[in-house]
Amino acid sequence: MTVTAAQIAAARAELPLAFQAPLPVRIRRYALWALFIGLFGWCFYAFDFSPERIWTGLGRLGRVISFMFPPHVWKSWEAFSEILKGLGETLSMAFLGTLLGAVIAFPLSFLGAKNINRMNALRLGTRRGYDIIRAFEVLILALIFIRAFGLGPLPGVLAIAVSEIGTFAKLFSEAIENTSRKPVEGVVASGGSRVQSVRFGVMPQVMPVILSIVLYNFESNVRSGTILGIVGAGGIGFLLSDRIAAYRWDEAWSIIFLIILMVYAIDWASGLLRARFIGKWEGAR
């Protein structure tokens, strides 16, 4: 027997209470909505989100943006080469930090994967280690390493690398756990050892995911490298901060445009790498 929409509408009109959620469910729903609206309103009040302040801030922002145009054009190679050097330092920081983090995190990820490491204490301890590393923001790590190693790109590389160890190890271990058991069982049934089952059963499945994660985080670390330069870790961020502090807004806008262009180029190149290498790995499965 098929119930039509008209019959449902008629039953709802005749017995509206039968279609309502139970009273405890409705009370919880209203309480959650009240808590959400109250928290939202308190944040607006505590952070002084007044219409007057927003309007004044928008006016100041408009004046700052007006100072950025027309963009600055460097007329000497000496001045422009300094900007290119800063962009190169930021790109190198992101590349080295991402590479070091991935290299160190890759073996650690196997210790945190439950289908590889059957010792619960070691696996859970390793995972909590991931969480501890990820608890430190890369900017805080940069400030610590600047105090230890001085100004320059080295603290930025170390900050990115340490931060990425925790992130990569967690994501890699989850990717390893989500692999299918059938290829592993096939290798074992053919007489392969446990190491061979990982090499030929797990790795072909997980490498495309790992490569995609590394490329995405590399793009993100290029942007992070810009922020690290502002606190003294070298790169284009230091030059950008210097121009903003000197109220040279036209140069700041030109630097921002070059950063956007660099991020776009990296995104385009990483897309090509994904299409080539991920397809290669998937074809070998």
C-alpha positions as CSV (number, residue, x, y, z in Angstrom):
1,M,0.0,0.0,0.0
2,T,1.4,3.4,-1.0
3,V,0.8,6.4,1.1
4,T,0.5,9.6,-0.9
5,A,1.7,13.1,0.0
6,A,-1.9,14.2,0.3
7,Q,-2.7,11.6,2.8
8,I,0.4,12.5,4.9
9,A,-0.6,16.2,4.8
10,A,-4.2,15.3,5.9
11,A,-2.9,13.2,8.8
12,R,-0.5,16.0,9.8
13,A,-3.4,18.5,9.8
14,E,-5.6,16.1,11.8
15,L,-3.0,14.9,14.3
16,P,-0.3,17.6,14.5
17,L,1.1,16.4,17.8
18,A,1.9,13.0,16.4
19,F,4.3,14.5,14.0
20,Q,6.2,16.6,16.5
21,A,9.5,15.5,18.1
22,P,9.2,14.2,21.7
23,L,9.3,16.9,24.4
24,P,12.8,16.0,25.7
25,V,14.2,16.3,22.2
26,R,12.5,19.6,21.7
27,I,13.9,21.0,25.0
28,R,17.4,19.9,24.1
29,R,17.0,21.4,20.6
30,Y,15.8,24.8,22.0
31,A,18.5,24.8,24.7
32,L,21.3,24.2,22.1
33,W,19.9,27.0,19.9
34,A,19.7,29.3,22.9
35,L,23.3,28.5,23.9
36,F,24.5,29.1,20.3
37,I,22.7,32.4,20.0
38,G,23.8,33.5,23.4
39,L,27.5,32.6,22.7
40,F,27.3,34.4,19.4
41,G,25.9,37.5,20.9
42,W,28.4,37.5,23.8
43,C,31.3,37.3,21.3
44,F,29.9,40.3,19.5
45,Y,29.6,42.2,22.8
46,A,33.0,41.1,24.3
47,F,34.9,41.9,21.1
48,D,33.2,45.3,20.6
49,F,31.6,44.5,17.2
50,S,29.7,47.8,17.1
51,P,28.4,49.2,13.9
52,E,30.3,52.5,14.5
53,R,33.6,50.6,14.9
54,I,33.0,48.5,11.8
55,W,32.1,51.6,9.7
56,T,35.2,53.5,11.0
57,G,37.4,50.5,10.3
58,L,36.1,50.2,6.8
59,G,36.9,53.8,6.1
60,R,40.5,53.4,7.3
61,L,40.8,50.2,5.3
62,G,39.7,52.1,2.2
63,R,42.4,54.7,2.8
64,V,45.0,52.0,3.2
65,I,44.0,50.3,0.0
66,S,44.0,53.6,-1.8
67,F,47.7,54.1,-0.8
68,M,48.5,50.7,-2.6
69,F,47.6,52.1,-6.0
70,P,49.2,52.4,-8.4
71,P,51.4,49.4,-7.5
72,H,55.1,49.9,-7.3
73,V,57.3,48.9,-10.1
74,W,61.0,48.4,-9.3
75,K,63.2,50.3,-11.7
76,S,66.5,48.8,-10.8
77,W,67.6,45.1,-10.8
78,E,69.3,45.6,-7.4
79,A,66.0,46.5,-5.8
80,F,64.0,43.8,-7.6
81,S,66.6,41.1,-6.9
82,E,66.1,41.6,-3.2
83,I,62.4,40.8,-3.6
84,L,63.2,37.8,-5.8
85,K,65.7,36.6,-3.1
86,G,63.0,36.9,-0.5
87,L,60.5,34.9,-2.6
88,G,63.2,32.2,-3.2
89,E,63.9,32.0,0.5
90,T,60.2,31.5,1.3
91,L,59.9,28.9,-1.4
92,S,63.1,27.1,-0.1
93,M,61.9,27.2,3.5
94,A,58.6,25.6,2.5
95,F,60.2,23.0,0.4
96,L,62.9,22.0,2.9
97,G,60.5,22.1,5.8
98,T,57.9,20.0,4.0
99,L,60.5,17.5,2.8
100,L,62.1,17.0,6.2
101,G,58.8,16.7,7.9
102,A,57.6,14.1,5.3
103,V,60.8,12.0,5.5
104,I,60.8,11.8,9.3
105,A,57.0,11.3,9.5
106,F,56.8,8.5,7.0
107,P,58.4,5.8,9.2
108,L,56.7,7.1,12.3
109,S,53.3,6.7,10.6
110,F,53.7,3.0,10.4
111,L,54.0,2.9,14.2
112,G,50.7,4.7,14.6
113,A,48.8,2.5,12.1
114,K,46.8,-0.2,13.8
115,N,46.9,-2.6,10.8
116,I,50.8,-2.5,11.0
117,N,51.6,-2.0,14.6
118,R,49.6,-4.4,16.8
119,M,51.2,-3.3,20.1
120,N,48.5,-1.0,21.6
121,A,50.8,0.7,24.1
122,L,53.3,1.7,21.5
123,R,50.7,2.7,18.9
124,L,48.7,4.8,21.3
125,G,51.9,6.4,22.7
126,T,53.0,7.2,19.2
127,R,49.7,8.8,18.3
128,R,49.7,10.9,21.5
129,G,53.2,12.0,20.3
130,Y,51.6,13.2,17.1
131,D,49.1,15.2,19.1
132,I,51.7,16.9,21.2
133,I,53.7,18.0,18.2
134,R,50.6,19.3,16.4
135,A,49.6,21.3,19.5
136,F,52.4,23.7,18.8
137,E,51.5,26.3,16.2
138,V,54.2,26.8,13.6
139,L,54.5,30.5,14.5
140,I,55.3,29.6,18.2
141,L,57.9,27.0,17.0
142,A,59.5,29.7,14.8
143,L,59.8,32.1,17.8
144,I,61.4,29.3,19.8
145,F,63.9,28.4,17.1
146,I,64.7,32.1,16.4
147,R,65.7,32.4,20.0
148,A,67.8,29.2,19.7
149,F,69.4,29.6,16.2
150,G,69.1,33.3,15.5
151,L,67.3,35.2,12.7
152,G,67.2,33.8,9.2
153,P,65.6,31.0,7.1
154,L,66.9,28.2,9.3
155,P,64.4,28.7,12.2
156,G,61.6,28.8,9.6
157,V,62.7,25.5,8.0
158,L,62.9,23.8,11.4
159,A,59.5,25.3,12.5
160,I,57.8,24.0,9.4
161,A,59.5,20.6,9.6
162,V,58.6,20.0,13.2
163,S,55.0,21.1,12.7
164,E,54.7,18.9,9.7
165,I,56.0,15.8,11.4
166,G,53.0,15.7,13.6
167,T,50.6,16.5,10.8
168,F,52.1,14.1,8.2
169,A,52.5,11.2,10.7
170,K,48.8,11.4,11.7
171,L,47.5,11.7,8.1
172,F,49.9,9.1,6.7
173,S,48.9,6.6,9.5
174,E,45.2,7.2,8.8
175,A,45.9,6.6,5.1
176,I,47.7,3.3,5.9
177,E,44.8,2.2,8.1
178,N,42.3,2.8,5.4
179,T,44.0,0.5,2.9
180,S,42.4,-2.7,1.7
181,R,43.5,-6.0,3.3
182,K,43.1,-8.0,0.0
183,P,46.4,-7.1,-1.6
184,V,48.2,-7.8,1.6
185,E,46.6,-11.2,2.0
186,G,47.5,-11.9,-1.6
187,V,51.2,-11.2,-1.0
188,V,51.2,-13.3,2.1
189,A,49.4,-16.2,0.4
190,S,52.1,-16.1,-2.3
191,G,54.7,-16.7,0.3
192,G,55.8,-13.1,0.9
193,S,57.1,-11.8,4.2
194,R,55.5,-9.2,6.4
195,V,57.9,-6.5,5.0
196,Q,57.0,-7.6,1.4
197,S,53.3,-7.5,2.2
198,V,53.8,-3.9,3.3
199,R,55.9,-3.0,0.3
200,F,53.7,-4.6,-2.4
201,G,50.3,-4.7,-0.6
202,V,50.1,-1.4,1.3
203,M,52.5,1.0,-0.5
204,P,50.9,1.0,-3.9
205,Q,47.6,1.9,-2.2
206,V,48.9,4.6,0.1
207,M,51.4,6.4,-2.0
208,P,48.9,8.4,-4.1
209,V,47.3,9.7,-0.9
210,I,50.7,10.5,0.7
211,L,51.8,12.4,-2.4
212,S,48.6,14.4,-2.5
213,I,48.9,15.2,1.2
214,V,52.6,16.3,0.8
215,L,51.8,18.5,-2.2
216,Y,48.8,20.2,-0.5
217,N,50.8,20.9,2.6
218,F,53.7,22.3,0.6
219,E,51.3,24.8,-0.9
220,S,50.1,25.7,2.6
221,N,53.7,26.0,3.9
222,V,54.5,28.5,1.2
223,R,51.9,30.8,2.8
224,S,53.1,29.9,6.3
225,G,56.6,30.8,5.3
226,T,55.4,34.3,4.4
227,I,54.0,34.7,8.0
228,L,57.2,33.3,9.5
229,G,59.2,35.9,7.8
230,I,57.3,38.6,9.6
231,V,58.6,37.4,13.0
232,G,62.2,37.2,11.7
233,A,62.5,33.8,10.1
234,G,63.6,35.3,6.7
235,G,61.9,35.2,3.4
236,I,59.5,37.5,1.7
237,G,57.5,38.1,4.9
238,F,60.4,40.0,6.4
239,L,60.5,42.4,3.4
240,L,56.7,42.7,3.4
241,S,56.7,43.6,7.1
242,D,59.4,46.1,6.6
243,R,57.5,47.8,3.8
244,I,54.3,48.0,5.8
245,A,56.1,49.4,8.9
246,A,57.6,52.1,6.7
247,Y,54.1,52.9,5.2
248,R,55.4,52.0,1.7
249,W,52.0,50.6,0.8
250,D,52.5,50.5,-3.0
251,E,55.6,48.3,-2.6
252,A,53.6,46.1,-0.1
253,W,50.9,45.6,-2.6
254,S,53.4,44.6,-5.3
255,I,55.0,42.1,-2.9
256,I,51.5,40.7,-2.1
257,F,50.8,40.3,-5.8
258,L,54.1,38.4,-6.3
259,I,53.2,36.1,-3.4
260,I,49.8,35.4,-4.9
261,L,51.5,34.7,-8.3
262,M,53.9,32.4,-6.7
263,V,51.2,30.4,-4.8
264,Y,49.2,30.2,-8.1
265,A,52.3,28.8,-9.9
266,I,52.9,26.2,-7.2
267,D,49.3,25.2,-7.3
268,W,49.4,24.7,-11.0
269,A,52.7,22.8,-10.8
270,S,51.4,20.5,-8.0
271,G,48.3,19.8,-10.1
272,L,50.5,18.5,-12.9
273,L,52.5,16.4,-10.5
274,R,49.4,14.9,-9.0
275,A,48.1,14.1,-12.5
276,R,51.3,12.4,-13.5
277,F,52.6,10.6,-10.4
278,I,49.3,9.6,-8.8
279,G,48.1,8.2,-12.1
280,K,51.4,6.3,-12.4
281,W,50.9,4.7,-8.9
282,E,47.3,3.9,-9.5
283,G,48.2,2.3,-12.8
284,A,50.7,0.1,-11.0
285,R,48.1,-1.2,-8.5
